[in-house]
Amino acid sequence: MADAQGALRASAYDVLSDLYLRGVTAEVVPLLMDVPDLVDFLVDPVEGDEWAAEHHRLFELQVLPYASVFLEADARLGGDVTALVQRRLVDAGLPRPTSEPADHLGRELQLMAALAGAPTPDDALAFLDGHLLWWLPGFVAALDRNGDPFWRTVGGLTLDLVIDHRQELLRERGGGAPSGSAVPRNLRGVEPSPLEDTKVGLREIAAFVMLPARSGLYLSEADVRAMGKKESLPGGFGSRVLVLETLFRSAVAYGALGAVLGGLSGYVGQVRGMLGDLADGKRIPEAFLTPWTRRLDVTERMLEEMMESDPHFSTRHE
């Protein structure tokens, strides 16, 4: 029974991995027809190009599915986080990724598929508790805000699968988690608010907000543009940081900074609510969530301070 359950779980990981890496393809559709939460999305024929376009929009442009984006201090790929996952893939006997960095969520789910059938739970638990569970909730929160109903459902199923797998592994192990569950380096401690530097400008504040390992928040370009559209503010182009900086400057010029900051505070509240639900339901130990809630606390206090000083903020922070 245990072997059969492991095989089913490995198959679920493989299907989700394929979805994140390639989107909805002709090969994966028959497998999705057996998933009750997803089958309704496939009843009406949808052109493959439409699925591909949504996959590209979501994961290439809006919600980047890489652990490094959430766990590296500068959110860049190819650093220590990518190397850590690459080592785990090699240790599990999986081929070295050639088209996507090792820390793409699809690659990490491939690793979980391989570990799901391992004879002991330690390797799977070590990867879940030492890596995946530190960033997956934040990614799913961003996906829930930016994805269409299909992808929001996929995100929820991914988190459910991982959480249920962890709980089963702990039961099999008959005790606590294995070693390797330490807080990732860049989530230890909390950076102070950028406003503690009296010379900080809007660019530095935008950069702080856009780095999850600093602010506790992942914002897509679509999130930022939605705030601007709500206040009828002109938008900018470029990186996510530049788009947010431009929104700040437009908001100052049009007397709408308080409204934009309120929108940001709303995003903080959404993520905090999701993390709180996971903790209250005891689905994820609070230790995994505390580094993120502490960062959200700093970000929220920063936004409150900016709102309290509005409309004079820009005269002191340019």
VOPAGU-2260 file (C-alpha; in pm, 1 decimal, decimal comma):
REM VOPAGU-2260
SITE   aa  ch    i         X         Y         Z
SITE  MET   A    0       0,0       0,0       0,0
SITE  ALA   A    1     281,5     237,8      90,8
SITE  ASP   A    2     455,8     168,4    -240,3
SITE  ALA   A    3     132,5     230,1    -433,2
SITE  GLN   A    4      73,9     554,0    -247,7
SITE  GLY   A    5     429,6     662,8    -320,9
SITE  ALA   A    6     380,4     587,0    -689,9
SITE  LEU   A    7      60,1     791,0    -701,3
SITE  ARG   A    8     229,4    1080,8    -528,0
SITE  ALA   A    9     526,1    1063,5    -764,4
SITE  SER   A   10     285,5    1068,2   -1059,5
SITE  ALA   A   11     112,6    1378,1    -919,1
SITE  TYR   A   12     447,9    1552,3    -881,6
SITE  ASP   A   13     538,3    1460,4   -1240,3
SITE  VAL   A   14     212,5    1601,6   -1379,0
SITE  LEU   A   15     250,8    1928,9   -1186,5
SITE  SER   A   16     615,0    1950,4   -1290,5
SITE  ASP   A   17     517,4    1919,4   -1654,7
SITE  LEU   A   18     251,7    2187,6   -1615,5
SITE  TYR   A   19     493,9    2439,9   -1468,3
SITE  LEU   A   20     764,8    2362,4   -1720,9
SITE  ARG   A   21     560,3    2331,4   -2042,2
SITE  GLY   A   22     203,9    2437,3   -1965,7
SITE  VAL   A   23    -107,4    2253,4   -2083,1
SITE  THR   A   24      -1,5    2032,2   -2373,0
SITE  ALA   A   25    -170,4    1755,9   -2566,6
SITE  GLU   A   26      39,7    1502,5   -2373,7
SITE  VAL   A   27     -67,8    1619,9   -2028,8
SITE  VAL   A   28    -439,4    1678,1   -2097,0
SITE  PRO   A   29    -537,6    1306,6   -2062,1
SITE  LEU   A   30    -367,7    1301,2   -1721,3
SITE  LEU   A   31    -549,1    1614,7   -1609,3
SITE  MET   A   32    -883,0    1456,3   -1697,4
SITE  ASP   A   33    -836,0    1235,1   -1390,0
SITE  VAL   A   34    -795,0    1536,0   -1157,3
SITE  PRO   A   35   -1142,3    1640,7   -1031,9
SITE  ASP   A   36   -1035,8    1997,0    -949,8
SITE  LEU   A   37    -899,4    2053,1   -1301,3
SITE  VAL   A   38   -1122,2    1853,1   -1534,0
SITE  ASP   A   39   -1389,6    2124,6   -1556,3
SITE  PHE   A   40   -1135,4    2360,8   -1710,1
SITE  LEU   A   41   -1083,0    2112,8   -1994,3
SITE  VAL   A   42   -1445,0    2036,7   -2085,4
SITE  ASP   A   43   -1462,0    2304,5   -2353,5
SITE  PRO   A   44   -1188,8    2270,7   -2614,4
SITE  VAL   A   45    -918,9    2534,3   -2578,0
SITE  GLU   A   46    -666,2    2606,4   -2845,8
SITE  GLY   A   47    -312,2    2504,1   -2756,3
SITE  ASP   A   48    -188,8    2849,3   -2850,3
SITE  GLU   A   49    -414,2    3001,9   -2584,0
SITE  TRP   A   50    -273,7    2774,2   -2315,7
SITE  ALA   A   51      80,4    2848,2   -2432,1
SITE  ALA   A   52      19,8    3222,3   -2432,3
SITE  GLU   A   53    -115,5    3216,2   -2077,4
SITE  HIS   A   54     175,2    3000,8   -1958,8
SITE  HIS   A   55     420,4    3247,6   -2112,8
SITE  ARG   A   56     239,9    3552,0   -1973,6
SITE  LEU   A   57     222,1    3410,0   -1625,5
SITE  PHE   A   58     556,7    3239,0   -1573,4
SITE  GLU   A   59     784,7    3431,5   -1808,0
SITE  LEU   A   60     650,9    3780,9   -1741,0
SITE  GLN   A   61     462,2    3795,9   -1412,2
SITE  VAL   A   62     523,3    3526,9   -1147,2
SITE  LEU   A   63     873,6    3390,3   -1193,3
SITE  PRO   A   64     874,7    3026,1   -1073,0
SITE  TYR   A   65    1229,5    3016,4    -935,2
SITE  ALA   A   66    1337,3    2961,9    -576,6
SITE  SER   A   67    1620,4    3213,0    -624,8
SITE  VAL   A   68    1370,5    3492,8    -686,8
SITE  PHE   A   69    1232,4    3435,9    -338,6
SITE  LEU   A   70    1537,6    3319,5    -144,2
SITE  GLU   A   71    1836,1    3508,3    -286,8
SITE  ALA   A   72    1900,2    3850,3    -134,7
SITE  ASP   A   73    1920,0    4002,7    -484,4
SITE  ALA   A   74    1659,7    3764,7    -639,8
SITE  ARG   A   75    1907,0    3663,4    -911,4
SITE  LEU   A   76    1930,2    3317,9   -1064,0
SITE  GLY   A   77    2245,5    3110,6   -1076,1
SITE  GLY   A   78    2367,3    3166,8    -720,4
SITE  ASP   A   79    2382,5    2951,2    -409,8
SITE  VAL   A   80    2014,5    2857,2    -422,4
SITE  THR   A   81    2038,4    2728,6    -778,6
SITE  ALA   A   82    2356,8    2538,5    -691,5
SITE  LEU   A   83    2192,5    2376,8    -387,7
SITE  VAL   A   84    1904,7    2239,8    -594,9
SITE  GLN   A   85    2142,3    2131,5    -870,5
SITE  ARG   A   86    2335,4    1920,4    -618,9
SITE  ARG   A   87    2013,5    1760,6    -496,4
SITE  LEU   A   88    1912,7    1674,8    -854,9
SITE  VAL   A   89    2250,1    1513,2    -921,4
SITE  ASP   A   90    2238,4    1320,2    -593,5
SITE  ALA   A   91    1896,5    1184,8    -691,8
SITE  GLY   A   92    2033,2    1066,1   -1027,9
SITE  LEU   A   93    1830,5    1313,3   -1234,1
SITE  PRO   A   94    1972,5    1467,9   -1552,4
SITE  ARG   A   95    2124,7    1811,8   -1526,9
SITE  PRO   A   96    1868,9    2069,4   -1653,2
SITE  THR   A   97    1959,8    2227,6   -1985,0
SITE  SER   A   98    1661,8    2450,1   -2065,7
SITE  GLU   A   99    1569,2    2583,2   -1720,7
SITE  PRO   A  100    1773,6    2657,6   -1407,3
SITE  ALA   A  101    1765,7    2380,8   -1147,8
SITE  ASP   A  102    1558,9    2587,6    -905,7
SITE  HIS   A  103    1262,3    2623,0   -1140,6
SITE  LEU   A  104     959,6    2489,2    -952,0
SITE  GLY   A  105     903,6    2230,8   -1224,9
SITE  ARG   A  106    1254,5    2090,6   -1170,9
SITE  GLU   A  107    1206,5    2085,6    -795,4
SITE  LEU   A  108     883,5    1891,1    -836,9
SITE  GLN   A  109    1069,2    1644,0   -1059,2
SITE  LEU   A  110    1307,4    1594,4    -770,4
SITE  MET   A  111    1015,6    1541,0    -531,5
SITE  ALA   A  112     875,6    1279,4    -770,6
SITE  ALA   A  113    1205,3    1092,1    -753,5
SITE  LEU   A  114    1224,1    1123,5    -374,8
SITE  ALA   A  115     860,4    1017,7    -326,8
SITE  GLY   A  116     958,3     659,6    -398,2
SITE  ALA   A  117    1268,8     659,1    -178,0
SITE  PRO   A  118    1286,6     376,0      78,9
SITE  THR   A  119    1330,5     622,2     369,7
SITE  PRO   A  120    1163,7     960,2     423,2
SITE  ASP   A  121    1477,8    1150,5     520,9
SITE  ASP   A  122    1585,4    1276,6     177,3
SITE  ALA   A  123    1239,2    1401,3      83,8
SITE  LEU   A  124    1190,9    1561,6     425,0
SITE  ALA   A  125    1532,0    1725,6     407,7
SITE  PHE   A  126    1446,5    1888,3      75,1
SITE  LEU   A  127    1099,2    1996,6     184,9
SITE  ASP   A  128    1210,2    2134,6     520,6
SITE  GLY   A  129    1546,7    2262,5     406,1
SITE  HIS   A  130    1430,1    2433,0      89,0
SITE  LEU   A  131    1092,3    2395,8     -82,3
SITE  LEU   A  132     861,7    2495,1     203,3
SITE  TRP   A  133    1055,8    2814,9     263,6
SITE  TRP   A  134     946,8    2966,9     -67,1
SITE  LEU   A  135     649,7    2773,4    -207,0
SITE  PRO   A  136     378,5    2951,1       2,4
SITE  GLY   A  137     495,2    3294,2    -116,9
SITE  PHE   A  138     501,4    3176,5    -476,3
SITE  VAL   A  139     149,6    3031,2    -449,5
SITE  ALA   A  140      25,5    3357,2    -295,8
SITE  ALA   A  141     159,7    3548,5    -597,7
SITE  LEU   A  142      14,6    3289,1    -836,5
SITE  ASP   A  143    -323,8    3318,4    -666,1
SITE  ARG   A  144    -321,1    3692,6    -730,0
SITE  ASN   A  145    -196,2    3682,4   -1087,8
SITE  GLY   A  146    -315,8    3355,6   -1237,8
SITE  ASP   A  147    -642,9    3266,4   -1404,1
SITE  PRO   A  148    -875,4    3019,1   -1225,0
SITE  PHE   A  149    -696,1    2719,4   -1375,8
SITE  TRP   A  150    -352,6    2824,3   -1255,0
SITE  ARG   A  151    -481,2    2935,9    -915,8
SITE  THR   A  152    -619,6    2586,0    -874,5
SITE  VAL   A  153    -289,5    2431,6    -984,0
SITE  GLY   A  154    -107,0    2641,4    -725,9
SITE  GLY   A  155    -340,2    2528,6    -450,2
SITE  LEU   A  156    -304,1    2164,3    -552,7
SITE  THR   A  157      74,4    2198,5    -550,7
SITE  LEU   A  158      79,1    2335,6    -198,7
SITE  ASP   A  159    -169,6    2071,6     -80,6
SITE  LEU   A  160      40,1    1792,4    -230,2
SITE  VAL   A  161     358,9    1914,0     -65,9
SITE  ILE   A  162     197,6    1968,4     274,4
SITE  ASP   A  163      20,4    1631,3     272,5
SITE  HIS   A  164     340,3    1458,2     163,1
SITE  ARG   A  165     534,7    1617,4     447,6
SITE  GLN   A  166     278,0    1510,2     704,3
SITE  GLU   A  167     286,5    1151,9     573,7
SITE  LEU   A  168     667,0    1149,2     578,0
SITE  LEU   A  169     670,7    1262,9     938,7
SITE  ARG   A  170     431,9     983,4    1031,3
SITE  GLU   A  171     652,9     731,4     852,3
SITE  ARG   A  172     959,4     864,2    1026,7
SITE  GLY   A  173     793,7     852,6    1366,2
SITE  GLY   A  174     951,6    1172,7    1483,4
SITE  GLY   A  175    1063,9    1522,3    1396,3
SITE  ALA   A  176    1215,4    1649,5    1077,8
SITE  PRO   A  177    1570,1    1548,2     979,7
SITE  SER   A  178    1870,1    1774,3     994,9
SITE  GLY   A  179    1894,4    2026,9     714,8
SITE  SER   A  180    1583,0    2218,1     820,8
SITE  ALA   A  181    1767,4    2534,9     918,4
SITE  VAL   A  182    1638,9    2871,3     802,6
SITE  PRO   A  183    1795,2    2960,4     464,7
SITE  ARG   A  184    2077,2    3209,3     503,6
SITE  ASN   A  185    1899,3    3502,6     342,7
SITE  LEU   A  186    1592,7    3459,7     563,7
SITE  ARG   A  187    1787,0    3480,7     889,0
SITE  GLY   A  188    1737,0    3807,1    1069,0
SITE  VAL   A  189    1539,7    4096,7     923,5
SITE  GLU   A  190    1669,4    4395,7     734,0
SITE  PRO   A  191    1570,4    4734,8     874,9
SITE  SER   A  192    1329,8    4958,8     690,9
SITE  PRO   A  193    1501,9    5155,1     415,0
SITE  LEU   A  194    1350,8    5468,6     569,7
SITE  GLU   A  195    1607,5    5443,9     848,5
SITE  ASP   A  196    1843,4    5596,6     593,7
SITE  THR   A  197    1730,9    5958,8     576,7
SITE  LYS   A  198    1882,8    5990,2     230,2
SITE  VAL   A  199    1697,1    5697,3      79,0
SITE  GLY   A  200    1507,2    5772,9    -240,6
SITE  LEU   A  201    1206,0    5630,9    -420,1
SITE  ARG   A  202    1428,1    5405,8    -630,0
SITE  GLU   A  203    1576,6    5238,0    -323,3
SITE  ILE   A  204    1232,9    5197,3    -168,1
SITE  ALA   A  205    1102,4    5038,8    -489,0
SITE  ALA   A  206    1402,0    4802,7    -495,9
SITE  PHE   A  207    1335,2    4699,5    -135,4
SITE  VAL   A  208     969,6    4624,4    -203,5
SITE  MET   A  209    1050,6    4419,2    -512,1
SITE  LEU   A  210    1293,9    4182,9    -337,5
SITE  PRO   A  211    1096,0    3911,5    -155,2
SITE  ALA   A  212    1386,3    3813,7      70,3
SITE  ARG   A  213    1386,5    4173,5     198,5
SITE  SER   A  214    1023,1    4284,4     191,0
SITE  GLY   A  215     849,6    3947,1     232,5
SITE  LEU   A  216     639,4    4030,1     -73,3
SITE  TYR   A  217     643,9    3922,6    -436,1
SITE  LEU   A  218     493,2    4183,1    -668,0
SITE  SER   A  219     448,3    4122,7   -1038,7
SITE  GLU   A  220     451,0    4396,6   -1297,8
SITE  ALA   A  221      77,3    4334,7   -1337,3
SITE  ASP   A  222      27,3    4398,2    -964,6
SITE  VAL   A  223     199,5    4735,1    -994,9
SITE  ARG   A  224      14,9    4835,2   -1309,1
SITE  ALA   A  225    -317,2    4741,6   -1146,2
SITE  MET   A  226    -249,2    4994,8    -871,1
SITE  GLY   A  227    -166,7    5262,2   -1127,3
SITE  LYS   A  228    -473,1    5186,0   -1336,1
SITE  LYS   A  229    -697,5    5210,8   -1031,9
SITE  GLU   A  230    -575,0    5566,9    -969,2
SITE  SER   A  231    -554,4    5657,2   -1342,4
SITE  LEU   A  232    -180,1    5713,6   -1314,2
SITE  PRO   A  233      55,5    5695,6   -1612,5
SITE  GLY   A  234     271,9    5384,4   -1618,0
SITE  GLY   A  235     633,8    5329,8   -1707,0
SITE  PHE   A  236     839,3    5061,6   -1877,1
SITE  GLY   A  237    1139,9    4851,8   -1787,5
SITE  SER   A  238    1215,7    4626,4   -1494,5
SITE  ARG   A  239     967,2    4563,9   -1215,4
SITE  VAL   A  240    1167,8    4796,0    -991,0
SITE  LEU   A  241    1160,5    5072,6   -1250,2
SITE  VAL   A  242     786,9    5027,4   -1307,0
SITE  LEU   A  243     721,5    5063,1    -932,1
SITE  GLU   A  244     955,0    5361,4    -902,1
SITE  THR   A  245     774,0    5529,2   -1190,9
SITE  LEU   A  246     440,8    5461,2   -1023,0
SITE  PHE   A  247     567,8    5619,0    -700,7
SITE  ARG   A  248     681,4    5929,9    -885,3
SITE  SER   A  249     356,3    5957,2   -1080,2
SITE  ALA   A  250     160,4    5916,5    -756,8
SITE  VAL   A  251     358,4    6197,7    -592,2
SITE  ALA   A  252     303,3    6423,6    -893,1
SITE  TYR   A  253     -71,8    6358,3    -900,3
SITE  GLY   A  254    -129,3    6360,9    -525,1
SITE  ALA   A  255    -213,3    5991,1    -515,4
SITE  LEU   A  256      77,7    5851,5    -314,6
SITE  GLY   A  257    -143,3    5758,4     -19,4
SITE  ALA   A  258    -374,7    5557,5    -244,3
SITE  VAL   A  259     -83,0    5368,0    -402,9
SITE  LEU   A  260      69,8    5294,9     -64,7
SITE  GLY   A  261    -269,0    5171,1      49,4
SITE  GLY   A  262    -274,8    4935,6    -249,1
SITE  LEU   A  263      65,7    4800,3    -152,0
SITE  SER   A  264     -52,3    4755,4     204,0
SITE  GLY   A  265    -344,8    4555,1      67,3
SITE  TYR   A  266    -104,4    4316,7    -106,7
SITE  VAL   A  267      87,2    4277,5     220,4
SITE  GLY   A  268    -240,0    4193,9     393,2
SITE  GLN   A  269    -328,2    3930,4     133,6
SITE  VAL   A  270       1,4    3746,0     180,6
SITE  ARG   A  271     -16,8    3780,4     558,7
SITE  GLY   A  272    -368,9    3635,3     551,7
SITE  MET   A  273    -261,0    3331,9     350,6
SITE  LEU   A  274      35,2    3263,3     578,7
SITE  GLY   A  275    -188,8    3306,1     880,2
SITE  ASP   A  276    -437,0    3053,2     743,6
SITE  LEU   A  277    -158,5    2800,1     691,4
SITE  ALA   A  278     -33,1    2852,9    1046,6
SITE  ASP   A  279    -378,1    2853,6    1208,4
SITE  GLY   A  280    -467,0    2530,8    1034,2
SITE  LYS   A  281    -134,1    2385,4    1147,7
SITE  ARG   A  282     -73,0    2275,9     789,9
SITE  ILE   A  283     275,4    2429,0     789,0
SITE  PRO   A  284     476,1    2478,8    1109,4
SITE  GLU   A  285     489,6    2845,2    1201,6
SITE  ALA   A  286     869,7    2835,7    1194,8
SITE  PHE   A  287     856,6    2824,7     813,4
SITE  LEU   A  288     633,1    3131,6     801,1
SITE  THR   A  289     782,4    3354,3    1071,2
SITE  PRO   A  290    1072,9    3490,1     859,5
SITE  TRP   A  291     818,3    3605,8     603,1
SITE  THR   A  292     572,8    3759,9     848,8
SITE  ARG   A  293     859,0    3951,2    1011,4
SITE  ARG   A  294     956,4    4094,2     675,0
SITE  LEU   A  295     596,9    4184,5     604,0
SITE  ASP   A  296     591,0    4364,6     940,3
SITE  VAL   A  297     885,7    4581,7     835,3
SITE  THR   A  298     728,6    4655,0     497,9
SITE  GLU   A  299     394,1    4742,2     653,1
SITE  ARG   A  300     553,4    4980,7     903,0
SITE  MET   A  301     745,9    5143,9     619,5
SITE  LEU   A  302     428,1    5197,5     418,5
SITE  GLU   A  303     251,7    5340,5     724,3
SITE  GLU   A  304     537,0    5583,3     785,4
SITE  MET   A  305     528,1    5692,5     423,3
SITE  MET   A  306     151,1    5744,0     439,8
SITE  GLU   A  307     177,5    5942,5     761,8
SITE  SER   A  308     428,6    6181,0     604,0
SITE  ASP   A  309     239,1    6215,8     273,9
SITE  PRO   A  310     220,9    6465,7      96,3
SITE  HIS   A  311     561,5    6581,2     221,5
SITE  PHE   A  312     733,5    6249,7     169,0
SITE  SER   A  313     875,3    6335,0    -172,0
SITE  THR   A  314    1046,9    6648,2     -47,8
SITE  ARG   A  315    1261,9    6439,9     188,0
SITE  HIS   A  316    1308,6    6126,2     -21,1
SITE  GLU   A  317    1396,0    6203,6    -379,6
